[in-house]
Amino acid sequence: MYFRCAAATHLAVHGLRSRSASGLDLPDGADSIRLDFETDDPTDDIRVTFSDGRRA
């Protein structure tokens, strides 16, 4: 559970600052713009949508 909280916090802080999340293999300018929790996705804990349309 700690990892999920840390990952969500990392993505949220970078998104609020309009910065690319460090440690991810994304092109420059791909900022996190939306976080969803407990989704219907197979990994259902956290889904992040980036400004270039990618999801993880």
PDB file with SEQRES, HELIX, SHEET and CRYST1 records, atoms N, CA, C and O in Angstrom:
SEQRES   1 A   56  MET TYR PHE ARG CYS ALA ALA ALA THR HIS LEU ALA VAL          
SEQRES   2 A   56  HIS GLY LEU ARG SER ARG SER ALA SER GLY LEU ASP LEU          
SEQRES   3 A   56  PRO ASP GLY ALA ASP SER ILE ARG LEU ASP PHE GLU THR          
SEQRES   4 A   56  ASP ASP PRO THR ASP ASP ILE ARG VAL THR PHE SER ASP          
SEQRES   5 A   56  GLY ARG ARG ALA                                              
HELIX    1 AA1 TYR A    2  LEU A   16  1                                  15    
SHEET    1 AA1 2 SER A  32  PHE A  37  0                                        
SHEET    2 AA1 2 ILE A  46  PHE A  50 -1                                        
CRYST1    1.000    1.000    1.000  90.00  90.00  90.00 P 1           1          
ATOM      1  N   MET A   1       0.818  -1.188   0.000  1.00  0.00           N  
ATOM      2  CA  MET A   1       0.000   0.000   0.000  1.00  0.00           C  
ATOM      3  C   MET A   1       0.868   1.261   0.000  1.00  0.00           C  
ATOM      4  O   MET A   1       0.521   2.261  -0.629  1.00  0.00           O  
ATOM      5  N   TYR A   2       1.997   1.206   0.710  1.00  0.00           N  
ATOM      6  CA  TYR A   2       2.870   2.375   0.752  1.00  0.00           C  
ATOM      7  C   TYR A   2       3.311   2.778  -0.651  1.00  0.00           C  
ATOM      8  O   TYR A   2       3.339   3.965  -0.976  1.00  0.00           O  
ATOM      9  N   PHE A   3       3.658   1.787  -1.493  1.00  0.00           N  
ATOM     10  CA  PHE A   3       4.119   2.098  -2.845  1.00  0.00           C  
ATOM     11  C   PHE A   3       3.037   2.824  -3.639  1.00  0.00           C  
ATOM     12  O   PHE A   3       3.331   3.787  -4.347  1.00  0.00           O  
ATOM     13  N   ARG A   4       1.793   2.375  -3.528  1.00  0.00           N  
ATOM     14  CA  ARG A   4       0.698   3.024  -4.258  1.00  0.00           C  
ATOM     15  C   ARG A   4       0.529   4.474  -3.822  1.00  0.00           C  
ATOM     16  O   ARG A   4       0.316   5.354  -4.655  1.00  0.00           O  
ATOM     17  N   CYS A   5       0.621   4.720  -2.530  1.00  0.00           N  
ATOM     18  CA  CYS A   5       0.504   6.091  -2.019  1.00  0.00           C  
ATOM     19  C   CYS A   5       1.654   6.960  -2.526  1.00  0.00           C  
ATOM     20  O   CYS A   5       1.450   8.102  -2.939  1.00  0.00           O  
ATOM     21  N   ALA A   6       2.854   6.406  -2.489  1.00  0.00           N  
ATOM     22  CA  ALA A   6       4.029   7.151  -2.943  1.00  0.00           C  
ATOM     23  C   ALA A   6       3.945   7.429  -4.438  1.00  0.00           C  
ATOM     24  O   ALA A   6       4.259   8.534  -4.881  1.00  0.00           O  
ATOM     25  N   ALA A   7       3.523   6.439  -5.217  1.00  0.00           N  
ATOM     26  CA  ALA A   7       3.406   6.617  -6.666  1.00  0.00           C  
ATOM     27  C   ALA A   7       2.348   7.669  -6.994  1.00  0.00           C  
ATOM     28  O   ALA A   7       2.578   8.531  -7.842  1.00  0.00           O  
ATOM     29  N   ALA A   8       1.213   7.608  -6.344  1.00  0.00           N  
ATOM     30  CA  ALA A   8       0.141   8.575  -6.580  1.00  0.00           C  
ATOM     31  C   ALA A   8       0.590   9.982  -6.192  1.00  0.00           C  
ATOM     32  O   ALA A   8       0.308  10.943  -6.908  1.00  0.00           O  
ATOM     33  N   THR A   9       1.277  10.105  -5.078  1.00  0.00           N  
ATOM     34  CA  THR A   9       1.770  11.411  -4.633  1.00  0.00           C  
ATOM     35  C   THR A   9       2.786  11.960  -5.620  1.00  0.00           C  
ATOM     36  O   THR A   9       2.738  13.140  -5.968  1.00  0.00           O  
ATOM     37  N   HIS A  10       3.694  11.126  -6.069  1.00  0.00           N  
ATOM     38  CA  HIS A  10       4.718  11.531  -7.035  1.00  0.00           C  
ATOM     39  C   HIS A  10       4.062  12.059  -8.312  1.00  0.00           C  
ATOM     40  O   HIS A  10       4.426  13.128  -8.801  1.00  0.00           O  
ATOM     41  N   LEU A  11       3.110  11.323  -8.843  1.00  0.00           N  
ATOM     42  CA  LEU A  11       2.431  11.737 -10.073  1.00  0.00           C  
ATOM     43  C   LEU A  11       1.604  13.006  -9.865  1.00  0.00           C  
ATOM     44  O   LEU A  11       1.591  13.890 -10.722  1.00  0.00           O  
ATOM     45  N   ALA A  12       0.918  13.094  -8.731  1.00  0.00           N  
ATOM     46  CA  ALA A  12       0.072  14.262  -8.463  1.00  0.00           C  
ATOM     47  C   ALA A  12       0.903  15.533  -8.311  1.00  0.00           C  
ATOM     48  O   ALA A  12       0.552  16.574  -8.865  1.00  0.00           O  
ATOM     49  N   VAL A  13       1.994  15.451  -7.568  1.00  0.00           N  
ATOM     50  CA  VAL A  13       2.835  16.636  -7.364  1.00  0.00           C  
ATOM     51  C   VAL A  13       3.431  17.104  -8.684  1.00  0.00           C  
ATOM     52  O   VAL A  13       3.441  18.301  -8.972  1.00  0.00           O  
ATOM     53  N   HIS A  14       3.925  16.173  -9.485  1.00  0.00           N  
ATOM     54  CA  HIS A  14       4.488  16.567 -10.770  1.00  0.00           C  
ATOM     55  C   HIS A  14       3.406  17.144 -11.678  1.00  0.00           C  
ATOM     56  O   HIS A  14       3.656  18.111 -12.397  1.00  0.00           O  
ATOM     57  N   GLY A  15       2.222  16.570 -11.653  1.00  0.00           N  
ATOM     58  CA  GLY A  15       1.128  17.103 -12.466  1.00  0.00           C  
ATOM     59  C   GLY A  15       0.721  18.498 -12.043  1.00  0.00           C  
ATOM     60  O   GLY A  15       0.480  19.357 -12.891  1.00  0.00           O  
ATOM     61  N   LEU A  16       0.642  18.736 -10.742  1.00  0.00           N  
ATOM     62  CA  LEU A  16       0.284  20.061 -10.242  1.00  0.00           C  
ATOM     63  C   LEU A  16       1.333  21.106 -10.606  1.00  0.00           C  
ATOM     64  O   LEU A  16       1.016  22.281 -10.789  1.00  0.00           O  
ATOM     65  N   ARG A  17       2.574  20.668 -10.709  1.00  0.00           N  
ATOM     66  CA  ARG A  17       3.657  21.582 -11.081  1.00  0.00           C  
ATOM     67  C   ARG A  17       3.850  21.662 -12.596  1.00  0.00           C  
ATOM     68  O   ARG A  17       4.744  22.364 -13.069  1.00  0.00           O  
ATOM     69  N   SER A  18       3.022  20.952 -13.356  1.00  0.00           N  
ATOM     70  CA  SER A  18       3.150  20.874 -14.821  1.00  0.00           C  
ATOM     71  C   SER A  18       4.553  20.444 -15.223  1.00  0.00           C  
ATOM     72  O   SER A  18       5.180  21.037 -16.100  1.00  0.00           O  
ATOM     73  N   ARG A  19       5.022  19.406 -14.563  1.00  0.00           N  
ATOM     74  CA  ARG A  19       6.343  18.838 -14.837  1.00  0.00           C  
ATOM     75  C   ARG A  19       6.188  17.379 -15.207  1.00  0.00           C  
ATOM     76  O   ARG A  19       5.283  16.702 -14.719  1.00  0.00           O  
ATOM     77  N   SER A  20       7.056  16.896 -16.059  1.00  0.00           N  
ATOM     78  CA  SER A  20       7.068  15.472 -16.380  1.00  0.00           C  
ATOM     79  C   SER A  20       7.517  14.694 -15.147  1.00  0.00           C  
ATOM     80  O   SER A  20       8.424  15.118 -14.431  1.00  0.00           O  
ATOM     81  N   ALA A  21       6.883  13.566 -14.911  1.00  0.00           N  
ATOM     82  CA  ALA A  21       7.238  12.730 -13.762  1.00  0.00           C  
ATOM     83  C   ALA A  21       8.587  12.075 -14.011  1.00  0.00           C  
ATOM     84  O   ALA A  21       8.794  11.434 -15.042  1.00  0.00           O  
ATOM     85  N   SER A  22       9.482  12.234 -13.083  1.00  0.00           N  
ATOM     86  CA  SER A  22      10.807  11.635 -13.224  1.00  0.00           C  
ATOM     87  C   SER A  22      10.710  10.118 -13.074  1.00  0.00           C  
ATOM     88  O   SER A  22       9.815   9.601 -12.404  1.00  0.00           O  
ATOM     89  N   GLY A  23      11.630   9.431 -13.698  1.00  0.00           N  
ATOM     90  CA  GLY A  23      11.679   7.982 -13.587  1.00  0.00           C  
ATOM     91  C   GLY A  23      10.809   7.236 -14.579  1.00  0.00           C  
ATOM     92  O   GLY A  23      10.775   6.005 -14.564  1.00  0.00           O  
ATOM     93  N   LEU A  24      10.112   7.949 -15.433  1.00  0.00           N  
ATOM     94  CA  LEU A  24       9.272   7.314 -16.438  1.00  0.00           C  
ATOM     95  C   LEU A  24       9.852   7.588 -17.817  1.00  0.00           C  
ATOM     96  O   LEU A  24      10.394   8.666 -18.062  1.00  0.00           O  
ATOM     97  N   ASP A  25       9.742   6.636 -18.701  1.00  0.00           N  
ATOM     98  CA  ASP A  25      10.263   6.785 -20.054  1.00  0.00           C  
ATOM     99  C   ASP A  25       9.208   7.457 -20.931  1.00  0.00           C  
ATOM    100  O   ASP A  25       8.538   6.807 -21.734  1.00  0.00           O  
ATOM    101  N   LEU A  26       9.076   8.776 -20.757  1.00  0.00           N  
ATOM    102  CA  LEU A  26       8.087   9.551 -21.500  1.00  0.00           C  
ATOM    103  C   LEU A  26       8.778  10.701 -22.220  1.00  0.00           C  
ATOM    104  O   LEU A  26       9.815  11.183 -21.764  1.00  0.00           O  
ATOM    105  N   PRO A  27       8.217  11.142 -23.335  1.00  0.00           N  
ATOM    106  CA  PRO A  27       8.809  12.292 -24.021  1.00  0.00           C  
ATOM    107  C   PRO A  27       8.653  13.562 -23.184  1.00  0.00           C  
ATOM    108  O   PRO A  27       7.761  13.654 -22.340  1.00  0.00           O  
ATOM    109  N   ASP A  28       9.525  14.532 -23.426  1.00  0.00           N  
ATOM    110  CA  ASP A  28       9.413  15.813 -22.733  1.00  0.00           C  
ATOM    111  C   ASP A  28       8.044  16.422 -22.966  1.00  0.00           C  
ATOM    112  O   ASP A  28       7.509  16.364 -24.074  1.00  0.00           O  
ATOM    113  N   GLY A  29       7.484  17.001 -21.929  1.00  0.00           N  
ATOM    114  CA  GLY A  29       6.194  17.655 -22.042  1.00  0.00           C  
ATOM    115  C   GLY A  29       4.997  16.754 -21.809  1.00  0.00           C  
ATOM    116  O   GLY A  29       3.859  17.223 -21.855  1.00  0.00           O  
ATOM    117  N   ALA A  30       5.224  15.475 -21.560  1.00  0.00           N  
ATOM    118  CA  ALA A  30       4.110  14.560 -21.269  1.00  0.00           C  
ATOM    119  C   ALA A  30       3.833  14.608 -19.772  1.00  0.00           C  
ATOM    120  O   ALA A  30       4.350  13.792 -19.009  1.00  0.00           O  
ATOM    121  N   ASP A  31       3.023  15.559 -19.363  1.00  0.00           N  
ATOM    122  CA  ASP A  31       2.703  15.765 -17.950  1.00  0.00           C  
ATOM    123  C   ASP A  31       1.468  14.968 -17.556  1.00  0.00           C  
ATOM    124  O   ASP A  31       0.577  14.740 -18.375  1.00  0.00           O  
ATOM    125  N   SER A  32       1.422  14.545 -16.295  1.00  0.00           N  
ATOM    126  CA  SER A  32       0.219  13.852 -15.824  1.00  0.00           C  
ATOM    127  C   SER A  32      -0.885  14.891 -15.650  1.00  0.00           C  
ATOM    128  O   SER A  32      -0.698  15.917 -14.995  1.00  0.00           O  
ATOM    129  N   ILE A  33      -2.037  14.600 -16.250  1.00  0.00           N  
ATOM    130  CA  ILE A  33      -3.152  15.550 -16.194  1.00  0.00           C  
ATOM    131  C   ILE A  33      -4.380  14.973 -15.498  1.00  0.00           C  
ATOM    132  O   ILE A  33      -5.324  15.695 -15.177  1.00  0.00           O  
ATOM    133  N   ARG A  34      -4.352  13.649 -15.267  1.00  0.00           N  
ATOM    134  CA  ARG A  34      -5.502  13.038 -14.592  1.00  0.00           C  
ATOM    135  C   ARG A  34      -5.047  11.780 -13.868  1.00  0.00           C  
ATOM    136  O   ARG A  34      -4.282  10.978 -14.403  1.00  0.00           O  
ATOM    137  N   LEU A  35      -5.531  11.623 -12.644  1.00  0.00           N  
ATOM    138  CA  LEU A  35      -5.294  10.410 -11.860  1.00  0.00           C  
ATOM    139  C   LEU A  35      -6.640   9.798 -11.521  1.00  0.00           C  
ATOM    140  O   LEU A  35      -7.550  10.490 -11.065  1.00  0.00           O  
ATOM    141  N   ASP A  36      -6.760   8.498 -11.746  1.00  0.00           N  
ATOM    142  CA  ASP A  36      -7.969   7.757 -11.374  1.00  0.00           C  
ATOM    143  C   ASP A  36      -7.556   6.621 -10.449  1.00  0.00           C  
ATOM    144  O   ASP A  36      -6.501   6.012 -10.626  1.00  0.00           O  
ATOM    145  N   PHE A  37      -8.384   6.348  -9.479  1.00  0.00           N  
ATOM    146  CA  PHE A  37      -8.102   5.303  -8.501  1.00  0.00           C  
ATOM    147  C   PHE A  37      -9.214   4.260  -8.509  1.00  0.00           C  
ATOM    148  O   PHE A  37     -10.375   4.571  -8.774  1.00  0.00           O  
ATOM    149  N   GLU A  38      -8.836   3.013  -8.214  1.00  0.00           N  
ATOM    150  CA  GLU A  38      -9.792   1.894  -8.159  1.00  0.00           C  
ATOM    151  C   GLU A  38     -10.620   1.829  -9.440  1.00  0.00           C  
ATOM    152  O   GLU A  38     -11.850   1.859  -9.400  1.00  0.00           O  
ATOM    153  N   THR A  39      -9.935   1.741 -10.566  1.00  0.00           N  
ATOM    154  CA  THR A  39     -10.592   1.696 -11.875  1.00  0.00           C  
ATOM    155  C   THR A  39     -10.986   0.259 -12.220  1.00  0.00           C  
ATOM    156  O   THR A  39     -10.717  -0.670 -11.458  1.00  0.00           O  
ATOM    157  N   ASP A  40     -11.614   0.093 -13.358  1.00  0.00           N  
ATOM    158  CA  ASP A  40     -11.954  -1.243 -13.856  1.00  0.00           C  
ATOM    159  C   ASP A  40     -10.826  -1.852 -14.683  1.00  0.00           C  
ATOM    160  O   ASP A  40     -10.966  -2.957 -15.207  1.00  0.00           O  
ATOM    161  N   ASP A  41      -9.706  -1.133 -14.803  1.00  0.00           N  
ATOM    162  CA  ASP A  41      -8.554  -1.659 -15.525  1.00  0.00           C  
ATOM    163  C   ASP A  41      -8.011  -2.892 -14.812  1.00  0.00           C  
ATOM    164  O   ASP A  41      -8.252  -3.069 -13.618  1.00  0.00           O  
ATOM    165  N   PRO A  42      -7.275  -3.754 -15.533  1.00  0.00           N  
ATOM    166  CA  PRO A  42      -6.721  -4.961 -14.900  1.00  0.00           C  
ATOM    167  C   PRO A  42      -5.823  -4.659 -13.696  1.00  0.00           C  
ATOM    168  O   PRO A  42      -5.723  -5.473 -12.777  1.00  0.00           O  
ATOM    169  N   THR A  43      -5.175  -3.501 -13.700  1.00  0.00           N  
ATOM    170  CA  THR A  43      -4.301  -3.143 -12.572  1.00  0.00           C  
ATOM    171  C   THR A  43      -4.999  -2.241 -11.568  1.00  0.00           C  
ATOM    172  O   THR A  43      -4.311  -1.638 -10.744  1.00  0.00           O  
ATOM    173  N   ASP A  44      -6.217  -2.118 -11.583  1.00  0.00           N  
ATOM    174  CA  ASP A  44      -7.228  -1.295 -10.919  1.00  0.00           C  
ATOM    175  C   ASP A  44      -6.834  -0.343  -9.806  1.00  0.00           C  
ATOM    176  O   ASP A  44      -7.727   0.285  -9.236  1.00  0.00           O  
ATOM    177  N   ASP A  45      -5.586  -0.189  -9.459  1.00  0.00           N  
ATOM    178  CA  ASP A  45      -5.255   0.697  -8.346  1.00  0.00           C  
ATOM    179  C   ASP A  45      -5.110   2.157  -8.760  1.00  0.00           C  
ATOM    180  O   ASP A  45      -5.777   3.031  -8.206  1.00  0.00           O  
ATOM    181  N   ILE A  46      -4.249   2.419  -9.721  1.00  0.00           N  
ATOM    182  CA  ILE A  46      -3.997   3.791 -10.170  1.00  0.00           C  
ATOM    183  C   ILE A  46      -3.902   3.813 -11.694  1.00  0.00           C  
ATOM    184  O   ILE A  46      -3.235   2.978 -12.305  1.00  0.00           O  
ATOM    185  N   ARG A  47      -4.577   4.773 -12.283  1.00  0.00           N  
ATOM    186  CA  ARG A  47      -4.412   5.015 -13.724  1.00  0.00           C  
ATOM    187  C   ARG A  47      -4.071   6.487 -13.880  1.00  0.00           C  
ATOM    188  O   ARG A  47      -4.759   7.348 -13.333  1.00  0.00           O  
ATOM    189  N   VAL A  48      -3.024   6.773 -14.616  1.00  0.00           N  
ATOM    190  CA  VAL A  48      -2.624   8.152 -14.892  1.00  0.00           C  
ATOM    191  C   VAL A  48      -2.780   8.407 -16.383  1.00  0.00           C  
ATOM    192  O   VAL A  48      -2.409   7.576 -17.212  1.00  0.00           O  
ATOM    193  N   THR A  49      -3.335   9.566 -16.709  1.00  0.00           N  
ATOM    194  CA  THR A  49      -3.446  10.003 -18.092  1.00  0.00           C  
ATOM    195  C   THR A  49      -2.495  11.170 -18.278  1.00  0.00           C  
ATOM    196  O   THR A  49      -2.474  12.109 -17.481  1.00  0.00           O  
ATOM    197  N   PHE A  50      -1.703  11.096 -19.351  1.00  0.00           N  
ATOM    198  CA  PHE A  50      -0.717  12.131 -19.619  1.00  0.00           C  
ATOM    199  C   PHE A  50      -1.235  13.078 -20.692  1.00  0.00           C  
ATOM    200  O   PHE A  50      -2.163  12.753 -21.433  1.00  0.00           O  
ATOM    201  N   SER A  51      -0.618  14.255 -20.762  1.00  0.00           N  
ATOM    202  CA  SER A  51      -1.063  15.305 -21.673  1.00  0.00           C  
ATOM    203  C   SER A  51      -0.975  14.903 -23.144  1.00  0.00           C  
ATOM    204  O   SER A  51      -1.649  15.499 -23.985  1.00  0.00           O  
ATOM    205  N   ASP A  52      -0.159  13.908 -23.463  1.00  0.00           N  
ATOM    206  CA  ASP A  52      -0.085  13.451 -24.855  1.00  0.00           C  
ATOM    207  C   ASP A  52      -1.057  12.316 -25.157  1.00  0.00           C  
ATOM    208  O   ASP A  52      -1.009  11.734 -26.241  1.00  0.00           O  
ATOM    209  N   GLY A  53      -1.946  11.993 -24.202  1.00  0.00           N  
ATOM    210  CA  GLY A  53      -2.976  10.977 -24.401  1.00  0.00           C  
ATOM    211  C   GLY A  53      -2.600   9.583 -23.909  1.00  0.00           C  
ATOM    212  O   GLY A  53      -3.454   8.698 -23.860  1.00  0.00           O  
ATOM    213  N   ARG A  54      -1.357   9.376 -23.550  1.00  0.00           N  
ATOM    214  CA  ARG A  54      -0.947   8.064 -23.034  1.00  0.00           C  
ATOM    215  C   ARG A  54      -1.573   7.806 -21.673  1.00  0.00           C  
ATOM    216  O   ARG A  54      -1.869   8.723 -20.907  1.00  0.00           O  
ATOM    217  N   ARG A  55      -1.759   6.530 -21.408  1.00  0.00           N  
ATOM    218  CA  ARG A  55      -2.260   6.122 -20.089  1.00  0.00           C  
ATOM    219  C   ARG A  55      -1.328   5.059 -19.517  1.00  0.00           C  
ATOM    220  O   ARG A  55      -0.728   4.275 -20.253  1.00  0.00           O  
ATOM    221  N   ALA A  56      -1.222   5.050 -18.234  1.00  0.00           N  
ATOM    222  CA  ALA A  56      -0.414   4.033 -17.563  1.00  0.00           C  
ATOM    223  C   ALA A  56      -1.114   3.612 -16.287  1.00  0.00           C  
ATOM    224  O   ALA A  56      -0.608   2.758 -15.558  1.00  0.00           O  
TER     225      ALA A  56                                                      
END                                                                             
